[in-house]
Amino acid sequence: MHALLYKLVSRSRYWILILCMNAGLTATAQPFANLESGACYTGMNDIRNGSNGTLVSLKNDFQTAISPFFRLRAGYILNKKNHFSILYAPLKIVTTGTIEKDILFDGKNFKANMPIEAVYKFNSYRFTYNRNIVCKDNFKFGLGLSAKIRDAGFSLKNSEFTQENFSIGFVPLINLIANWDISQKMGVDFFGEGLAASKGRAIDLSISGRYSFSKNLQGNIGYRLLEGGSNGTSRYNFIQLHFVFASLNYSFANTTKRNNQ
């Protein structure tokens, strides 16, 4: 995973350099860092492992509790139009319970009425590019593409068995960014990424209110929806996770690169 992240970062720097060299006489770059944290609660999390496995709900069968989470994003805004960023978004939900039915999971039979631990993991790593296509004084709207690597899966454990199914996969996404400045200090931000296919989908949407503490520091309070999953022959998982979050965004000083060509 670290090797994949290193490749993403290296390639993103390469493309940023190309854009800087071809952006005209000068190119301005504004680095930024964003930290988001809050509470996550489960609206739906249905899993099945194995072609004849038992469908289990981590929402209804296990009564999953609210979990803390955090996200870290860092990147550049080039020429006030081109948005490049890398996201690290780990997520792990652990719950325990006693289920009143046998669970067939990856060929193992977890017997009813025995304490069982379920773990759901969804770690997301993304490289995002977005370009503003509407750029007014108080409103900006952009379209772009994201490359997502997800390290996800689930496991069950009781006194007899420990069985898990975790995998790493790549998903391309389309993204939208919209920013509406209500006043000099306040605004509304929307960020959405997603893609749907016949066997599954991935959707990550957030809307938040923004307040500017200073020229470089902004804070947001908002709501995020993470929804989607896949329906495979031997594996089924669809989720609907809700997040209430607060975030801080720090924008560093602009840097200017002159093209001597």
C-alpha positions, 0 to 999 in steps of 0.5 A: 500500500505504501508503494502504491501511495508513493507512486501516486504522489510521484506521478502527481508531482510530475503532472503538476510540474508539467502544468506549471511549465505550460500555464503561461508566463507565470503560475501561482501555486497555493498549498493547503492542508485539511484535517477533518474529524467527527462521528460516524454512524451506520445507516446500512452495512450488509455483508455476505461472504461466500456464494452461499453465505449468510447475509448479515447486517452490522446495523440490525444484527449487531447494533453498531455504535457511533464511531470516531473518524478522521480524514487528512487531505493535502494539495495545491491550487494552481492558478486559482483553477486547478485543484490537486490533492491527496486524501488519507481517510482511514475508517474502522468500525468494531462491534460485538454481539450475540446473534440468534442465527448461524452465520455461514461466512467464507465456509465457516459456520459461526454458531448462533447465541455465541459472542461474536466480534465483527470488524468493518474496515474501509481505508481510502486513499485518493488522488484528486484533480478538479478544474474550475469551469465557473469562476465568479467572485462569490461562486466557483464550480469545478469538475474533475477525476479522482483515482481511489485506492481502497483497502476494505473488507470485514472479519468475524471472530468468536471463540471457535473461528477467526475469518476475514476478507480484506482486499485492495482495489482501484476505483476511478471516480468523477468529482464535483466541487462547488463553493458559494461565498455568502459574505467575506467570512461565511460560505457553503462548500460542496464536495462530491465523488462517485461512480456507478456500474452494474455490479456496484457503486461508490459515492462520497458527498459532503456539504458544510458551512464555512467560516474564515477565521483569517485569510489563511485559516478556515473552519467547516461544520457539515455532513458527509454521506458515504454510500455504495458497495459491490454485488459479486458472486462470492462477496456482497457488501453495501453500506450507507454511513453518515458522518457529522464533522468539523474540519480546519483548512489552512492555506499556505502563502502563494508561490509563483513560478515564472516560465522562461520559455 
